[in-house]
Amino acid sequence: MGFLGNLLGRKSQMPTENARTQQFDEEWTQVVKRFGIVTGLGAINLDLKHPKTGGVMTPHEGLGQTFREWQSVEAEYDRRAVLFDQVFQMAGAHMNRWQVANYLTAVRRPDKAAEFLAQAEASEQGTAGFQAASAKALLNLGRYAESLPQAQSAAANAPADTRLRTLYADALHLNGQGKNAHTIYAELMAAAPTMDADSDTVAPMFDSLFRLETGSVPSPVLALEIAEQMSNPAQAEEFWRLAETEFYDSAYFRMHHAYFLTSSGAAERGFAKLLALVKEMPWLREASLNLRQYFKALDPADSIMPEFQAQLQDTIRKNQWTTDGMTTIVPSENG
């Protein structure tokens, strides 16, 4: 009971009003740029003007309702989703099908992205953008085998696009072709700027390799491998924090982050992250089955969240999911 009862972390101290408005304005500018990259829409001009005077307004002035919603959210990845939704409201009418699908995947709705792409005409399906959007959605649905031909076609159609090559490498890796994936990763990493090996912080390395806007290989799969191998505790903690924020839209990263925490003695945090993932993405077979194992080991009487546990068991039963071929975790009371 005690293990599962303490899931809500302490809230961080709220910044001052001026600090909040400045932070919102900065995050809005960053998110508009990121939205254009993620969706494939490119550079976006979203000047906010006063409806009566026509004067330019700052983001927190022109987006009051969004600003209020944003203030109620603590995690950076959740604040980003709030702002992504606002950008989509303003720019969605100018986006084609695969760009909309990329937005849906980025805000952790790959099921809706896949459904939307499935409605496409044959004439829409031959571009690298469409194929990449399909691969991204399928990867986040755990349908790795289906994602691979789409990712391969996207990379072949746009061989100079490093993000599509990264996507292809991720699909290869998740289909058991790790050697081929790492050949691509190594080529992409070699193109990154030289970094200061004596730096005490991992942020410059992370920005150079993994951040979407600046990285040479923005791969949640590779980032996860590197995070798991880091031996310096302070650097590892910083890397995990950066990677979780960057790759929170990756179901694979979130699932294996939970596994890592469990195996590292932080089982309570691992459980909390796995629970949040399955609540948000109930179609994930491996995450759902491992979460069920957590509940069985730590709450054999089904006394915690009984309605959710019943729903989880029903989903597993209806889909006839088994643990064949997947990574399993065995939590303990001692964490």
N, C-alpha and C positions, 0 to 999 in steps of 0.2 A: 504493500500500500504506500509506504513511504517513498519507494523508488519511483513510482508512477505519479505520485501526487505533486511533486515539485517540478512542474514543467514550465512555469512562467518566470522568466528571468526578471531581474530588477530593471526598472526603467532608468535610462540615463537621465541626468539632470537636463532640464529644458534650457536651451540657450535664450539669450535676451531677444526682445522683439526685433531690434536692428540686425542682430546676427541671423535671426530666422529669415528675414526678408532678403538679406544678402545671399544667404545660402540657397534659398529658393531660386533667386534670379540666376545664380551660377549653375545650379543643377538643371534648370530649364534650358539654358544655353547648351550645356553639355548633352542633354537628352535629345534636343532637336537635331544636333549633329549625329548622334548615335543612331537615332531613328532613321535618318537618311541612309546610313551605312547598312544597318540591319535589314531594312526593307528592300534596299536597292533603288530607292527613290532618288538618292543623291542629295545635293545641297538643297535646303529648304529655306525659304524666306517667309517667316511668320511674324512680321512686324505687327505689334499691338498698338492700335490707335484708338483714341477716345472717340466714342460714337457721335459726340456733338461737336467737339472742337477740332477733331482730326489730329490732335497732338499725340506724339509717340508716348506710350506708357511703358513703364517697367513691367516685367512679367508678374510680379506680385500685385501690382495695381490692376493690370488688365485681366488677370485670371484669378479673381478673388475666391470663387468657389473652389477651384482646384487648389489654391493656396491653403485654404482651410482644411481640405481633405488631406493634403500633403502633410500638414502639421500634426495630424493625428497618427501618422505612420512613422515608426522608428527605424526599421531596417532600410538600408539604402536601396536594396534590390526591390523592395516593395514600393518605396517612393518613386523609383524609376518606372515601375509599372503604372502608377497613378499618372505620371507625366506622359508616358507613352500613349495612354488612353486619350489624354487631352490632345496630343499632337495628331492622333488618328482622327479625332473629331474634326480637326481643322484641315487636315490634308487628305483624308481618306477618299474624297470624291475624285482626286487626281491620280489614284493608284490603280494599277491593274491587278488581276487576280493573284498572281504569285507574290506580288508585293504585299497585298493584304494578308496572304497566308503567312508570310514572314513575320508580319506584325503579330498575328495570332500566336505563332510559335514563341515569339519573344516574350509575350505576356503570359506564357505557360498555359496556352490552350491549343496544343498541337492536334488534339482530336478535332477541333473546329477547323483548323487549318487543313487537315487531310480531307475532311468532308467538303470543304469549299473547293479544293483542288480537284476532287473527284467529279465535280460538276463541269469541268472545263471541256471545251470542244477540242477535237484532235488538233486543230490548227494552233492551239495555245501551248501545246505540250512539248514542242521541239526545241525550245530555247534553253540556254544554260540557266537562266533565272528561274524558269519553271521547274526544271529538273532539280536544281539546288534546293528550292523551297520544298519540294516533295521529299527529298532526302532528309532535310532538317526535321520536318514533321514526323517522318517515319522513325528516325532515330529516337526522338523524344517519346514516341509511342512504344518503344522497345521492339519495333519490327525491323530488326537489323538487316535480315536477309533481303527484305524488299527495298531497303534504303540503298544498298550497295550499287545496283545498276544505275539508279538515278544519280548518285554522287559521281560515279565513273563517267557517265555521259556529260554531266555538267562540267567536270574538269576537262574532258576532252574537247568540249565545245568552246571553252575559254581557258586555254592552257596557261595564259599569262596571269590569271587571277589567283593570287596566292591564297585567298580565303577559300576558294573552291577546291584548290589542291589540299588544303587543310581538312576541309570537309570530307574529301575522298579518303584521305589517310585515316580519319576517325572511323569512317564506315568500314574500311579494310580491317582496322584494329578490332572493331566490335564484331567482325565476322571471322575472327580467328586468324587473320593474316597479319600478325604483328610485325613480321620481318619486312614485308612490303610497306607497311605503314611507316615504320621507323626510317626506311630509306627516304621517304618523302619528308618526314619530320626533320631529318638531319640536313637535307638540302635547304629547307626553309630556314632552319636555325642558323645555318652558315651565312645567310644573308643579313642577319641581325647586326646592328652596330656593336663594336667592341665595348665591353663594360669593365668597370673598375673592379678587379677581383678582390680588392681590400675593403670594399664598401661594407659597412655594418648593416645596411638595410637592403632588403631584397626588392624594394619597389622599383628601382631603375631596371633591374633584370626582368621583373614581371612586365613592366611597361614595354620593354624592348621585344619581348617574346610573345606575351599572351594577351595584352589589352587589345580589344577590337580595333580601336582607333589608331594604334601605333605599333602593334605587335606583328612580327613576321610569321608567327604560327599560332593564331588564336584558338588553340585546341583545348577543350576541357579534358579530353582523354590524356593528352601528354602532360598537362598541368597537374592532373591527379597523380600520375606516375612520379613526377618530380617531387610533389608535396610529400608523398609517402616515403620517399628516400632521404629527406632532409634530416640531418643529425643535430643541427644547432637548434635548441628549443625555441629561442627567441625568434630566429629567422623563420623557423617552421610555422610558428604561430602567426607571424605577419603574412607569410605566403598563403596560408589557409584562409586568412581573413580576406585578403585581396582576391583570391581565386573564388571564394564563395560568392562574393559580390559580383564578380565578373561573369561567372558561369551559373548563376542561380536558375537560369532558364534551361539548363541541361539536367535532365532527369538522371542520366548516368552519373554525372559528377555528384549530385546531391545524395544519391543512393550510396555510392562508394565513400563519400565523406562520412556518412552515418556508420558504415562498416569500420572505417578507420578509427573513429572515435570509440567504438565499442571495443575493438581489439587493443586500443591504447589505454584502457582503463577508465574511459569516460562514457560508460554505457548509458547513463541517464541522458546525456546530451545526444548520444547516438540514437537512442529511442525517440527523443523529441523530434529530431530531424527526420527520421524515417516516418514517424507518425504524420508530420506535416506534409511530407511528400505524398504519401498514400491518400491522405484526405484530399489533396489537390489533384492527384493523378491516379485514380483508382484502377486504371487499366494496366498498371505496371505489375506484371506477374511476379517477378523476382522480389520487388520491394514488398508487395502484399504478402507473399508467403513468408518472408523473413520477419515481417511485422507480426504475423500470426505466431511465429515461433517465439518472439519476444513475449507476447501476451501469455502464451502457454507456460513459459519458463518462470515468469515473474508474477503472474496473476492466474494461477490454475483454477481459481474459483470463478473466474469471469466476473469479478465484482467491480472492476474499473471500466468505465465507459461501456456498459453492457450492450447498449443499442448499437454503438459503432462496431463492437466486436462481432455482434450477430450479423451486421451488414457485411463486414469483412469476410466472415466465414461463408456467407451466402454467395458473395462474388466469387470466391475461390471455388466453391462447389459448382456454381452454374457454368463457370468457364472450364471446369475439370482441369485446373492447373495442378501440375506436379513440380517437384524440385529437380527434375531431370536436367542436367547440363548447366545448372546455375550455381552461383556462389551462395553458400549458406553461412549464416552466423549463428552462434550458440551463446546467447547472453547468460550471465549468471547473476545471482542476487548480489554478489559483492562488487559487480561492475568492473 
